[in-house]
Amino acid sequence: MKILEEIARYVPFNEQERRDKTLILDYLASHDKAFTREDRIAHMTASAWVVNPARNKVLMVYHRIYDSWSWTGGHADGETDLLSVALREVTEETGVQSVRPVTPEIFSLESVTVDGHEKRGEYVSSHLHLNLTYLLEADDTEPLRICEDENKGVAWFGLDEALAASTEPWFVKRIYGKLNKKLKETL
């Protein structure tokens, strides 16, 4: 499977990514339903760190479940082309049509805990998202649209403003801060 090769080739940015890469590869080797939500313990997801062409803004959504500003993303739902999943989720969640990869390579990876929650009237037990993040670019003048089912807002933030807007300390420290640092190092 191509995605397994991409994950295996990925060079971790820090200790969190090194450990999570091992966790993801080990899990995928022993769980054949990890690309579907049928695996209720852990499953693959794709997220996007969407920047404008000047690379000084990031597009975020106000997530209904987490009640915080966050990146865009979603479940693989059987698809193994996670870049396509990330691109699709950006369009679905923000209305942006001009989104494109800065690079087709994995930009970041992480194991994300998801607390139990209600979704469409049903309880979803706590589980892990084995996540690949892609660096995408979009036009920050394009009209934005809220996806009522998933978010309450869509907005562009300055890179540091994005960290201040999120109310999830772990994400700010371990994910969004890392993504901004990595972005600045690749400029």
C-alpha atoms as an extended CHARMM CRD file, in Angstrom:
* protein
*
       187  EXT
         1         1  MET       CA              0.0000000000        0.0000000000        0.0000000000  PROA      1               0.0000000000
         2         2  LYS       CA              1.4610000000        3.3410000000       -1.1080000000  PROA      2               0.0000000000
         3         3  ILE       CA              0.4850000000        5.2070000000        2.0460000000  PROA      3               0.0000000000
         4         4  LEU       CA              2.4360000000        2.7440000000        4.2130000000  PROA      4               0.0000000000
         5         5  GLU       CA              5.5490000000        3.4870000000        2.1350000000  PROA      5               0.0000000000
         6         6  GLU       CA              4.9440000000        7.2340000000        2.5190000000  PROA      6               0.0000000000
         7         7  ILE       CA              4.6550000000        6.9150000000        6.2860000000  PROA      7               0.0000000000
         8         8  ALA       CA              7.7500000000        4.6850000000        6.4500000000  PROA      8               0.0000000000
         9         9  ARG       CA              9.7580000000        7.2590000000        4.4100000000  PROA      9               0.0000000000
        10        10  TYR       CA              8.5610000000       10.1950000000        6.5130000000  PROA      10              0.0000000000
        11        11  VAL       CA             11.3490000000       11.7850000000        8.5640000000  PROA      11              0.0000000000
        12        12  PRO       CA              9.9920000000       12.7580000000       12.0010000000  PROA      12              0.0000000000
        13        13  PHE       CA             10.3470000000       16.4030000000       12.9990000000  PROA      13              0.0000000000
        14        14  ASN       CA             10.5680000000       15.7460000000       16.7430000000  PROA      14              0.0000000000
        15        15  GLU       CA             10.2560000000       13.0900000000       19.4620000000  PROA      15              0.0000000000
        16        16  GLN       CA              6.4330000000       13.1600000000       19.3800000000  PROA      16              0.0000000000
        17        17  GLU       CA              6.4740000000       12.3700000000       15.6570000000  PROA      17              0.0000000000
        18        18  ARG       CA              9.1390000000        9.6890000000       16.0470000000  PROA      18              0.0000000000
        19        19  ARG       CA              7.0640000000        7.8460000000       18.6270000000  PROA      19              0.0000000000
        20        20  ASP       CA              3.7660000000        8.4010000000       16.8200000000  PROA      20              0.0000000000
        21        21  LYS       CA              5.2250000000        7.1930000000       13.5080000000  PROA      21              0.0000000000
        22        22  THR       CA              6.1620000000        3.8960000000       15.1840000000  PROA      22              0.0000000000
        23        23  LEU       CA              2.7220000000        3.6480000000       16.7990000000  PROA      23              0.0000000000
        24        24  ILE       CA              0.9420000000        4.2910000000       13.4900000000  PROA      24              0.0000000000
        25        25  LEU       CA              3.0420000000        1.8140000000       11.5040000000  PROA      25              0.0000000000
        26        26  ASP       CA              2.7010000000       -0.8670000000       14.1960000000  PROA      26              0.0000000000
        27        27  TYR       CA             -1.0440000000       -0.3610000000       14.3950000000  PROA      27              0.0000000000
        28        28  LEU       CA             -1.5210000000       -0.4870000000       10.6300000000  PROA      28              0.0000000000
        29        29  ALA       CA              0.5190000000       -3.6970000000       10.4400000000  PROA      29              0.0000000000
        30        30  SER       CA             -1.8570000000       -5.4980000000       12.7890000000  PROA      30              0.0000000000
        31        31  HSD       CA             -5.2810000000       -3.9080000000       12.1640000000  PROA      31              0.0000000000
        32        32  ASP       CA             -6.8120000000       -4.3520000000        8.7350000000  PROA      32              0.0000000000
        33        33  LYS       CA             -9.7730000000       -2.0140000000        9.3750000000  PROA      33              0.0000000000
        34        34  ALA       CA             -7.7330000000        0.9950000000       10.5420000000  PROA      34              0.0000000000
        35        35  PHE       CA             -8.7220000000        2.9970000000        7.4520000000  PROA      35              0.0000000000
        36        36  THR       CA            -12.3900000000        2.7060000000        8.4360000000  PROA      36              0.0000000000
        37        37  ARG       CA            -14.4010000000        3.7900000000       11.4440000000  PROA      37              0.0000000000
        38        38  GLU       CA            -15.2260000000        0.1110000000       11.9640000000  PROA      38              0.0000000000
        39        39  ASP       CA            -12.0120000000        0.0720000000       13.9850000000  PROA      39              0.0000000000
        40        40  ARG       CA            -13.3920000000        1.7670000000       17.0610000000  PROA      40              0.0000000000
        41        41  ILE       CA            -10.0940000000        1.8100000000       18.9590000000  PROA      41              0.0000000000
        42        42  ALA       CA             -8.0560000000        3.7790000000       16.4070000000  PROA      42              0.0000000000
        43        43  HSD       CA             -8.4610000000        4.7790000000       12.7940000000  PROA      43              0.0000000000
        44        44  MET       CA             -6.7310000000        6.8460000000       10.1350000000  PROA      44              0.0000000000
        45        45  THR       CA             -7.5640000000       10.4940000000        9.5950000000  PROA      45              0.0000000000
        46        46  ALA       CA             -6.1180000000       13.3240000000        7.5290000000  PROA      46              0.0000000000
        47        47  SER       CA             -5.7820000000       16.9610000000        8.5260000000  PROA      47              0.0000000000
        48        48  ALA       CA             -4.6290000000       20.0810000000        6.7410000000  PROA      48              0.0000000000
        49        49  TRP       CA             -2.6080000000       23.0800000000        7.8190000000  PROA      49              0.0000000000
        50        50  VAL       CA             -3.9460000000       25.4700000000        5.1830000000  PROA      50              0.0000000000
        51        51  VAL       CA             -1.8400000000       28.5760000000        4.6000000000  PROA      51              0.0000000000
        52        52  ASN       CA             -2.2360000000       31.5410000000        2.2900000000  PROA      52              0.0000000000
        53        53  PRO       CA              0.2870000000       32.1420000000       -0.5470000000  PROA      53              0.0000000000
        54        54  ALA       CA              2.2570000000       34.6080000000        1.6430000000  PROA      54              0.0000000000
        55        55  ARG       CA              2.4850000000       31.8650000000        4.3190000000  PROA      55              0.0000000000
        56        56  ASN       CA              1.5200000000       34.3120000000        7.0670000000  PROA      56              0.0000000000
        57        57  LYS       CA             -2.0610000000       33.1230000000        7.6810000000  PROA      57              0.0000000000
        58        58  VAL       CA             -3.7050000000       29.7800000000        8.4490000000  PROA      58              0.0000000000
        59        59  LEU       CA             -7.3140000000       28.7690000000        7.7560000000  PROA      59              0.0000000000
        60        60  MET       CA             -9.1700000000       27.3460000000       10.7390000000  PROA      60              0.0000000000
        61        61  VAL       CA            -12.6720000000       26.2000000000       11.6090000000  PROA      61              0.0000000000
        62        62  TYR       CA            -14.5410000000       26.5390000000       14.8870000000  PROA      62              0.0000000000
        63        63  HSD       CA            -15.1540000000       22.8510000000       15.5920000000  PROA      63              0.0000000000
        64        64  ARG       CA            -18.5500000000       21.9740000000       17.1120000000  PROA      64              0.0000000000
        65        65  ILE       CA            -17.4130000000       18.9050000000       19.0610000000  PROA      65              0.0000000000
        66        66  TYR       CA            -14.2010000000       20.3990000000       20.4580000000  PROA      66              0.0000000000
        67        67  ASP       CA            -15.6970000000       23.8830000000       20.9240000000  PROA      67              0.0000000000
        68        68  SER       CA            -12.4500000000       25.4410000000       19.7090000000  PROA      68              0.0000000000
        69        69  TRP       CA            -10.7470000000       26.8390000000       16.6470000000  PROA      69              0.0000000000
        70        70  SER       CA             -8.9390000000       23.9750000000       14.9410000000  PROA      70              0.0000000000
        71        71  TRP       CA             -7.4040000000       22.6960000000       11.7260000000  PROA      71              0.0000000000
        72        72  THR       CA             -9.5430000000       21.0440000000        9.0680000000  PROA      72              0.0000000000
        73        73  GLY       CA             -9.6450000000       17.3040000000        8.5950000000  PROA      73              0.0000000000
        74        74  GLY       CA            -11.5910000000       14.1010000000        8.6170000000  PROA      74              0.0000000000
        75        75  HSD       CA            -11.7460000000       10.3240000000        8.5440000000  PROA      75              0.0000000000
        76        76  ALA       CA            -10.2050000000        8.1780000000        5.8210000000  PROA      76              0.0000000000
        77        77  ASP       CA            -13.4660000000        6.1620000000        5.6100000000  PROA      77              0.0000000000
        78        78  GLY       CA            -11.7920000000        3.4150000000        3.5760000000  PROA      78              0.0000000000
        79        79  GLU       CA             -9.6750000000        5.6880000000        1.3920000000  PROA      79              0.0000000000
        80        80  THR       CA             -5.8950000000        5.2800000000        1.5410000000  PROA      80              0.0000000000
        81        81  ASP       CA             -5.0580000000        8.4580000000       -0.4270000000  PROA      81              0.0000000000
        82        82  LEU       CA             -5.0140000000       10.6940000000        2.6400000000  PROA      82              0.0000000000
        83        83  LEU       CA             -3.8900000000       13.7740000000        0.6980000000  PROA      83              0.0000000000
        84        84  SER       CA             -7.1800000000       13.5220000000       -1.2230000000  PROA      84              0.0000000000
        85        85  VAL       CA             -9.0340000000       13.1960000000        2.0770000000  PROA      85              0.0000000000
        86        86  ALA       CA             -7.3380000000       16.3470000000        3.4210000000  PROA      86              0.0000000000
        87        87  LEU       CA             -8.1230000000       18.3210000000        0.2470000000  PROA      87              0.0000000000
        88        88  ARG       CA            -11.7560000000       17.2000000000        0.2540000000  PROA      88              0.0000000000
        89        89  GLU       CA            -12.2180000000       18.0340000000        3.9290000000  PROA      89              0.0000000000
        90        90  VAL       CA            -10.9000000000       21.5780000000        3.4490000000  PROA      90              0.0000000000
        91        91  THR       CA            -13.4460000000       22.2260000000        0.7050000000  PROA      91              0.0000000000
        92        92  GLU       CA            -16.2950000000       20.5910000000        2.6410000000  PROA      92              0.0000000000
        93        93  GLU       CA            -15.5300000000       22.3860000000        5.9080000000  PROA      93              0.0000000000
        94        94  THR       CA            -14.6330000000       25.8530000000        4.5830000000  PROA      94              0.0000000000
        95        95  GLY       CA            -16.1130000000       26.2340000000        1.1090000000  PROA      95              0.0000000000
        96        96  VAL       CA            -12.6660000000       27.0790000000       -0.3020000000  PROA      96              0.0000000000
        97        97  GLN       CA            -12.2880000000       25.7380000000       -3.8440000000  PROA      97              0.0000000000
        98        98  SER       CA             -8.7410000000       26.8960000000       -4.6400000000  PROA      98              0.0000000000
        99        99  VAL       CA             -6.9840000000       24.5770000000       -2.1800000000  PROA      99              0.0000000000
       100       100  ARG       CA             -3.8640000000       22.7930000000       -3.4340000000  PROA      100             0.0000000000
       101       101  PRO       CA             -0.8850000000       20.9960000000       -1.8920000000  PROA      101             0.0000000000
       102       102  VAL       CA              2.2330000000       23.0160000000       -1.1340000000  PROA      102             0.0000000000
       103       103  THR       CA              3.8430000000       19.5880000000       -1.3930000000  PROA      103             0.0000000000
       104       104  PRO       CA              2.2020000000       16.1660000000       -1.8140000000  PROA      104             0.0000000000
       105       105  GLU       CA              4.3870000000       14.7950000000        0.9980000000  PROA      105             0.0000000000
       106       106  ILE       CA              3.1880000000       14.2340000000        4.5630000000  PROA      106             0.0000000000
       107       107  PHE       CA              3.8860000000       17.4340000000        6.5200000000  PROA      107             0.0000000000
       108       108  SER       CA              3.2930000000       16.0600000000       10.0010000000  PROA      108             0.0000000000
       109       109  LEU       CA              1.9090000000       13.0170000000       11.7530000000  PROA      109             0.0000000000
       110       110  GLU       CA              0.3970000000       12.4850000000       15.1480000000  PROA      110             0.0000000000
       111       111  SER       CA             -1.6790000000       10.2250000000       17.3170000000  PROA      111             0.0000000000
       112       112  VAL       CA             -4.6060000000       12.2730000000       18.6220000000  PROA      112             0.0000000000
       113       113  THR       CA             -6.9000000000       11.2370000000       21.4650000000  PROA      113             0.0000000000
       114       114  VAL       CA            -10.5940000000       11.8340000000       20.8910000000  PROA      114             0.0000000000
       115       115  ASP       CA            -12.8180000000       11.9810000000       23.9550000000  PROA      115             0.0000000000
       116       116  GLY       CA            -16.1950000000       10.2960000000       23.8800000000  PROA      116             0.0000000000
       117       117  HSD       CA            -18.8490000000       12.5630000000       22.3660000000  PROA      117             0.0000000000
       118       118  GLU       CA            -22.2460000000       12.7550000000       20.6870000000  PROA      118             0.0000000000
       119       119  LYS       CA            -22.3340000000       12.8270000000       16.8750000000  PROA      119             0.0000000000
       120       120  ARG       CA            -25.6560000000       13.0110000000       15.0320000000  PROA      120             0.0000000000
       121       121  GLY       CA            -27.4840000000       11.8470000000       18.1460000000  PROA      121             0.0000000000
       122       122  GLU       CA            -25.2770000000        8.8100000000       18.7950000000  PROA      122             0.0000000000
       123       123  TYR       CA            -22.5510000000        8.3410000000       21.3630000000  PROA      123             0.0000000000
       124       124  VAL       CA            -19.0460000000        7.7760000000       19.9880000000  PROA      124             0.0000000000
       125       125  SER       CA            -16.6330000000        6.1590000000       22.4660000000  PROA      125             0.0000000000
       126       126  SER       CA            -13.1910000000        7.5990000000       23.1420000000  PROA      126             0.0000000000
       127       127  HSD       CA            -10.6080000000        6.4830000000       20.5630000000  PROA      127             0.0000000000
       128       128  LEU       CA             -7.4320000000        7.4970000000       18.7010000000  PROA      128             0.0000000000
       129       129  HSD       CA             -7.0530000000        9.3010000000       15.4160000000  PROA      129             0.0000000000
       130       130  LEU       CA             -3.8900000000        8.1380000000       13.6770000000  PROA      130             0.0000000000
       131       131  ASN       CA             -3.4480000000       11.3270000000       11.7290000000  PROA      131             0.0000000000
       132       132  LEU       CA             -1.4300000000       12.5110000000        8.7620000000  PROA      132             0.0000000000
       133       133  THR       CA             -1.2530000000       16.2690000000        8.2110000000  PROA      133             0.0000000000
       134       134  TYR       CA             -0.6710000000       17.9020000000        4.8390000000  PROA      134             0.0000000000
       135       135  LEU       CA              0.5230000000       21.4470000000        4.1450000000  PROA      135             0.0000000000
       136       136  LEU       CA             -1.9820000000       23.0000000000        1.7680000000  PROA      136             0.0000000000
       137       137  GLU       CA             -2.3800000000       26.4600000000        0.2800000000  PROA      137             0.0000000000
       138       138  ALA       CA             -5.5090000000       28.4490000000       -0.5550000000  PROA      138             0.0000000000
       139       139  ASP       CA             -6.3960000000       31.9650000000       -1.6170000000  PROA      139             0.0000000000
       140       140  ASP       CA             -7.2060000000       33.9570000000        1.5370000000  PROA      140             0.0000000000
       141       141  THR       CA             -9.5230000000       36.2980000000       -0.4200000000  PROA      141             0.0000000000
       142       142  GLU       CA            -11.8370000000       33.4900000000       -1.5160000000  PROA      142             0.0000000000
       143       143  PRO       CA            -15.2860000000       33.4320000000        0.1420000000  PROA      143             0.0000000000
       144       144  LEU       CA            -15.6440000000       31.1290000000        3.1440000000  PROA      144             0.0000000000
       145       145  ARG       CA            -18.6500000000       28.9850000000        4.0830000000  PROA      145             0.0000000000
       146       146  ILE       CA            -19.5560000000       27.3550000000        7.3920000000  PROA      146             0.0000000000
       147       147  CYS       CA            -20.3180000000       23.6250000000        7.3090000000  PROA      147             0.0000000000
       148       148  GLU       CA            -23.2550000000       23.6270000000        9.7510000000  PROA      148             0.0000000000
       149       149  ASP       CA            -22.9060000000       19.9210000000       10.5340000000  PROA      149             0.0000000000
       150       150  GLU       CA            -19.3020000000       20.2700000000       11.7130000000  PROA      150             0.0000000000
       151       151  ASN       CA            -18.3540000000       23.8410000000       12.5350000000  PROA      151             0.0000000000
       152       152  LYS       CA            -19.6530000000       27.1730000000       13.7650000000  PROA      152             0.0000000000
       153       153  GLY       CA            -17.0910000000       29.3910000000       12.0550000000  PROA      153             0.0000000000
       154       154  VAL       CA            -14.3900000000       29.6060000000        9.4080000000  PROA      154             0.0000000000
       155       155  ALA       CA            -11.6430000000       32.2470000000        9.4540000000  PROA      155             0.0000000000
       156       156  TRP       CA             -8.0910000000       33.0830000000        8.5120000000  PROA      156             0.0000000000
       157       157  PHE       CA             -5.7140000000       33.8110000000       11.3970000000  PROA      157             0.0000000000
       158       158  GLY       CA             -2.1540000000       35.0630000000       11.5660000000  PROA      158             0.0000000000
       159       159  LEU       CA              0.1270000000       32.1680000000       12.5170000000  PROA      159             0.0000000000
       160       160  ASP       CA              0.4850000000       33.2980000000       16.1470000000  PROA      160             0.0000000000
       161       161  GLU       CA             -3.1790000000       34.3590000000       16.3020000000  PROA      161             0.0000000000
       162       162  ALA       CA             -4.1730000000       30.7860000000       15.3900000000  PROA      162             0.0000000000
       163       163  LEU       CA             -2.4000000000       29.5060000000       18.4910000000  PROA      163             0.0000000000
       164       164  ALA       CA             -4.1100000000       32.1060000000       20.6650000000  PROA      164             0.0000000000
       165       165  ALA       CA             -7.5280000000       31.3230000000       19.1610000000  PROA      165             0.0000000000
       166       166  SER       CA             -7.4400000000       27.6120000000       20.0000000000  PROA      166             0.0000000000
       167       167  THR       CA             -8.6620000000       26.6660000000       23.4660000000  PROA      167             0.0000000000
       168       168  GLU       CA             -7.0760000000       23.1970000000       23.3580000000  PROA      168             0.0000000000
       169       169  PRO       CA             -3.7130000000       23.5060000000       25.1600000000  PROA      169             0.0000000000
       170       170  TRP       CA             -2.3590000000       20.1370000000       24.0070000000  PROA      170             0.0000000000
       171       171  PHE       CA             -3.0750000000       20.9700000000       20.3570000000  PROA      171             0.0000000000
       172       172  VAL       CA             -1.5290000000       24.4140000000       20.6840000000  PROA      172             0.0000000000
       173       173  LYS       CA              1.6600000000       23.0820000000       22.2500000000  PROA      173             0.0000000000
       174       174  ARG       CA              2.0890000000       19.7340000000       20.4780000000  PROA      174             0.0000000000
       175       175  ILE       CA              0.4540000000       20.2330000000       17.0940000000  PROA      175             0.0000000000
       176       176  TYR       CA             -0.2920000000       23.7990000000       15.9760000000  PROA      176             0.0000000000
       177       177  GLY       CA              2.9090000000       25.2230000000       17.4720000000  PROA      177             0.0000000000
       178       178  LYS       CA              4.8960000000       22.4360000000       15.7840000000  PROA      178             0.0000000000
       179       179  LEU       CA              3.1830000000       23.0710000000       12.4450000000  PROA      179             0.0000000000
       180       180  ASN       CA              3.9750000000       26.7850000000       12.6010000000  PROA      180             0.0000000000
       181       181  LYS       CA              7.5870000000       26.1050000000       13.5520000000  PROA      181             0.0000000000
       182       182  LYS       CA              7.9670000000       23.6300000000       10.7320000000  PROA      182             0.0000000000
       183       183  LEU       CA              6.3090000000       26.0330000000        8.2910000000  PROA      183             0.0000000000
       184       184  LYS       CA              8.7040000000       28.8520000000        9.2470000000  PROA      184             0.0000000000
       185       185  GLU       CA             11.6730000000       26.5140000000        8.8060000000  PROA      185             0.0000000000
       186       186  THR       CA             10.5280000000       25.5240000000        5.3020000000  PROA      186             0.0000000000
       187       187  LEU       CA              9.9570000000       29.0840000000        4.0070000000  PROA      187             0.0000000000
